């Protein structure tokens, strides 16, 4: 049986879907709705948020929050293009899609760790 790297991409797709479905809506509600409406008081003050993001575990959490949905997008976009009939360049699509997700992850890691 031929060895394949598909299980890696499918697992990143699945983990990204879970993060996108469960964690991102919470952040949208807290940071995009409740915070601007003043429902959280001073919890979102710049100094408090800067101290929070300075912690390595929070930085790792932010990296997961950014990178896993990127891999979810990459896998979904690759197979959507394949379903639309873009065939014959499957390897190129895989390199472009997953390469973009890897590049986004590396950029996010660099920004988070130099903050």
C-alpha positions as CSV (number, residue, x, y, z in Angstrom):
1,X,0.0,0.0,0.0
2,X,1.3,3.5,-0.9
3,X,2.1,5.8,1.9
4,X,0.2,9.1,1.9
5,X,0.3,12.3,3.8
6,X,-3.4,12.8,3.5
7,X,-4.1,11.8,7.2
8,X,-2.0,14.8,8.3
9,X,-4.0,17.3,6.2
10,X,-7.3,15.7,7.2
11,X,-6.4,15.9,10.9
12,X,-5.5,19.6,10.5
13,X,-8.7,20.2,8.6
14,X,-10.7,18.6,11.4
15,X,-8.9,20.4,14.1
16,X,-9.3,23.7,12.2
17,X,-13.0,23.1,11.8
18,X,-13.4,22.5,15.6
19,X,-11.5,25.7,16.4
20,X,-13.5,27.7,13.8
21,X,-16.8,26.3,15.1
22,X,-16.3,26.6,18.8
23,X,-13.6,29.2,19.7
24,X,-13.9,31.9,17.0
25,X,-17.6,32.6,17.7
26,X,-16.8,33.1,21.4
27,X,-14.0,35.6,20.4
28,X,-16.4,37.4,18.1
29,X,-19.0,37.8,20.8
30,X,-16.6,38.9,23.5
31,X,-14.2,41.1,21.5
32,X,-16.5,42.2,18.8
33,X,-19.9,42.7,20.5
34,X,-19.7,42.6,24.3
35,X,-16.5,44.6,24.5
36,X,-17.5,47.6,22.4
37,X,-20.9,47.7,24.1
38,X,-19.2,48.1,27.4
39,X,-20.6,44.9,28.9
40,X,-17.2,43.7,30.1
41,X,-16.2,46.8,32.0
42,X,-12.4,47.4,31.9
43,X,-11.6,43.8,31.1
44,X,-10.5,44.7,27.6
45,X,-8.3,47.7,28.5
46,X,-5.1,47.8,26.5
47,X,-2.8,47.3,29.6
48,X,-4.7,44.2,30.7
49,X,-4.8,42.7,27.2
50,X,-1.1,43.4,26.7
51,X,-0.3,41.7,30.0
52,X,-2.5,38.7,29.0
53,X,-0.9,38.3,25.6
54,X,2.5,38.5,27.1
55,X,2.0,35.1,28.7
56,X,3.4,32.2,26.6
57,X,0.4,29.9,27.0
58,X,-1.9,32.7,25.7
59,X,0.4,33.2,22.8
60,X,0.3,29.5,22.0
61,X,-3.5,29.7,22.2
62,X,-3.6,32.6,19.8
63,X,-1.3,30.7,17.4
64,X,-3.7,27.7,17.5
65,X,-6.7,30.1,17.0
66,X,-5.0,31.5,13.9
67,X,-3.2,28.6,12.3
68,X,-5.7,25.7,12.5
69,X,-8.5,27.6,10.7
70,X,-6.0,28.4,8.0
71,X,-5.4,24.7,7.4
72,X,-9.1,24.1,7.5
73,X,-9.5,26.8,4.7
74,X,-6.6,25.3,2.7
75,X,-8.0,21.8,2.7
76,X,-11.6,23.0,1.9
77,X,-10.4,25.3,-0.8
78,X,-8.3,22.7,-2.5
79,X,-11.1,20.2,-2.6
80,X,-13.6,22.8,-3.7
81,X,-11.4,23.6,-6.7
82,X,-11.0,19.9,-7.4
83,X,-14.8,19.5,-7.3
84,X,-15.3,22.5,-9.7
85,X,-13.2,20.6,-12.3
86,X,-9.7,22.0,-11.8
87,X,-7.8,18.8,-12.4
88,X,-4.4,17.9,-13.6
89,X,-2.7,20.4,-11.3
90,X,-3.6,18.7,-8.0
91,X,-0.1,18.8,-6.7
92,X,0.3,22.5,-7.5
93,X,-3.0,23.2,-5.8
94,X,-1.9,21.3,-2.7
95,X,1.4,23.1,-2.6
96,X,-0.2,26.5,-3.0
97,X,-3.1,25.9,-0.5
98,X,-1.1,24.2,2.2
99,X,1.9,26.5,1.5
100,X,-0.3,29.5,2.2
101,X,-1.5,27.9,5.4
102,X,2.0,27.2,6.5
103,X,3.2,30.7,5.6
104,X,0.3,32.2,7.5
105,X,1.2,30.0,10.5
106,X,4.8,31.1,10.4
107,X,3.9,34.8,10.1
108,X,1.5,34.5,13.0
109,X,4.2,32.7,15.1
110,X,6.8,35.4,14.3
111,X,4.4,38.2,15.1
112,X,3.2,36.6,18.4
113,X,6.7,35.7,19.6
114,X,8.2,39.2,18.8
115,X,5.3,41.1,20.4
